[in-house]
Amino acid sequence: MKVICAGLHKTGTKSMQAALSELGYNVYDFMEHYTYLGNEWTKIMSKGGTTEDFCRMFKNVDAVTDVPACTFWDEIHKAFPDAKIVLCLRDSEDEWAKSVGNEAVSEARWLILIGLVFSPTLRRLREHKNYCMYSAFGTTYNKESLFKTPHYNQMLTRMHYRRHNAHVLQNAPKDKLLVYNVKEGWEPLCKFLGVDVPSKPFPHRNKNGSIVDEYLESNPVLIRAQREIIFFVALLIVIISVASYMLIALFNNDN
């Protein structure tokens, strides 16, 4: 482990994953944490973990971003004390809280909610994310509904944002900490990491939730979820068609 991104969810974590990947690091973001370490994280978030757990989990990983790793940055740093720490922040707390709220609403789109009905994989993923949200913010989104716009406890979320950032600023070794905004681009990040600045522009990913389409095309978990949805929807259509045919046939026979 070389880099621990301690910034909370919605502080530019997807951009950090892309930037660190461009610099040659093997990076685990939210989907990698779930895809490859989901069982381990569930155990840690529900029952606790040890330094040895983190050593084993991340022995072949160069960098981590997003939940749940950012919440456990200090425990990961105990396992890898030479790793550098990047605390990503937004321009303001209000901007960050608005982004979290927008995601809470966008993730309750009716297509996703219907998908949760037909895909066990998608339900497990949503349960895992709720675990992560609770561990990071002390709150989860309200239960999804097709007819009710969800909301989250903004007061608790803001309080956890302040406490988390204060905890990092107070306890991270000063010689290993970079307080950073992805809008600053390559220069401060590369200087901190001791690497050359790439010739490519700094990546800014997941604007307006655009990362979802990429995940749907490439992530094995979401590809499996899509196949489950297609299978069960097709099965439901067949069952309805057969039942309708039998009812029509029964009705015709009665007449």
Summary of the structure (lengths in Angstrom):
residues: 255
radius of gyration: 21.6
end to end distance: 75.4
largest distance: 86.9
contacts: 757
relative contact order: 0.15
helix: 65%
strand: 6%
